[in-house]
Amino acid sequence: MNRDELKQLIQGPIATVATAFDDNFEMDLGRMYELTQGWVANGLVKGKAVIKVAAAMGEGPMLRDDEWPYLLKAVSRAVGDRGTVVCGLHYKDTKRTIEDALRAQDMGAVALQVCPPIFNIPSQDDVLDYFSDLSDAIDIGIMVYHTHWMPGGRIEIDTIMKMADFEQVASIKWSCPADVDNDDIAKFTPIFNVISNGNAVRCHQLGARGYINL
């Protein structure tokens, strides 16, 4: 899918869903399938909302590398063609992020939520190289997660503008640093679907297309 197609899907409330576990703290994929069917039946449908799995609020960073793909597959199967599933990927280098992204693509994700590789303390050029390489490697969408409160997670406005050249980058999950004017998002709302991670009303007034719904 290209950016225009992806922007029709990554919008509305972005529902960060919890992962179902059994009494032994192992994933309960059957329960996850049932829950997903309920979410879709109650309105989390394609073009109006997003179901986001394996994100930080859905225990994603705590799942083993041999667990999260099965979680994603169960949710994607339950959704079918009725909804949009985004999968969180977390804090790996470029090569391993691409490996995970290709697995997520095979398991049915429409897009990925990806933050900068914070543990490498990237420069702004490093951030651009990271998302450029990821965009070139996959056919699904990317929601860039602006984790400015973490060392290495900040993305400057000029850097976001340069991501216009990366076709699979369709969305920016935006949270505003204290020293940046939030209204500056008007510079890139015509390019990307901005998902507000705070100050949703003002972001909507400036052209944002969705918000995080926990």
Helices and strands as residue ranges (DSSP letters): H 3-7, E 12-16, H 29-41, E 50-53, G 56-58, G 60-62, H 68-79, E 85-89, H 94-106, E 111-114, G 118-120, H 124-137, E 141-145, H 157-162, G 163-165, E 169-174, G 182-187, E 193-196, H 200-205, E 210-213
